[in-house]
Amino acid sequence: MKKFNPATGLEQSAHLSDQFMVNPPITDSATYAFESGEDMTACFHGEKEAFLYSRHWNPTNMELSKALAAMEGTEMAWVTGSGMAAITSTILQLCKSGDHIVSSMTTYGGTFAFMKNWLPDYGIEVDFVDITNLEQVKKAMKPNTKMVYTETMTNPLLQISDVPELKKISEEFGAKLVIDNTFTPLIFSPYKLGADIVVYSMTKFVNGKNDATAGAICASEEFINSLIDVNNGTAMLLGPVLEPLRASSIHKNLFTLPIRMKKHSENAMFLAKKFKEAGLKVNYTGLPDNRGHQEMKRQMNEEFGFGGMISIDLETKERASEFMSCMQQEGIGYLAVSLGYFRTLFSNSGTSTSSEIPEDLQKEMGLSEGLVRYSVGLDFDIEETYLKIEKCLKKMGIL
Ligand code: PLP
């Protein structure tokens, strides 16, 4: 057994190396010592691999990153303090002043706002398209297009992006295809389908506990190394790194992700069918007549189902608001933004997570003001949950 050295976390964990640790050790060292000045210099010049400072790499973050890379099939991953940190670091690494981006018009509102309100001030031009219309995507491409950006299942319209076809278009123009897979971890494997970079808000399904904000960037070793380059990497220079204590807790939650995704999908399918039978305008990609159903079937890993996200359209924001308050009082879940929690969450997208999108554009993209988005939870008795929802629909005279 190695001698225990209380001065270094690394050796402390090595002390246990003749036993199996069921969880990787947590290393919360912000800095790391070198044997010699030469070693340190070599590390700064990228000639020696070592931990130098936690904004760059941390052993606990590396354990989580390895697990995420294995999940995605990428060479490497890097973990951030929020999903927006993953998205903005990726975009700013790929695009500089004078470059152009083609993005899905329906993305998470924060992503849309960053591209619409922020990037133009830095000389980066963005064209927003209907990502399901490949002709529109092609037409929007320019010689200076550096990135095509979309979500595998878009927020909140639940459109399905055709990843292999988008890859072909991107490649033709020498652009990178970046996919946000936040709504559908495991259900889609965008990297295997052709994406160059996959980003996550781990705040959602990946962590699943609503006790942390976090993000991830899964990509080639070359791209991840460019992010952490001490001279021009966005991860290194903007400092979006995830806290290692959090990385450790998220890593543990990752192990239950496969069974959680299956259960979210099973419960969402049950509710979607009930909503349809009740005659409501329901959007769930698992329903055979849904516009994204066939596209999803072509690309998905079927064993995980169609995911936990559903929306219903109650036409006005006032009706949506009354309905959501009733559901919260009935104990169905919470009137709260976010998704992927073990309890059901619901919100009115147009006035919350998509409120950054101007109203006229919301109408143009088909986002109804009465849209109620559900992130269906892991309810043990989903039939009972539906009976409570039905009670609210009846109370409001909808049924
Ligand atoms: N991507 C999607 C699809 C989201 O829904 C969100 C947040 O709602 C984000 C990214 C941003 O993630 P975070 O809140 O962790 O910064």
Residues whose N, C-alpha, C, O or C-beta is under 5 A from the ligand:
A	BS01	PLP	S82 G83 M84 Y108 N155 D180 T182 S201 T203 T213 A214
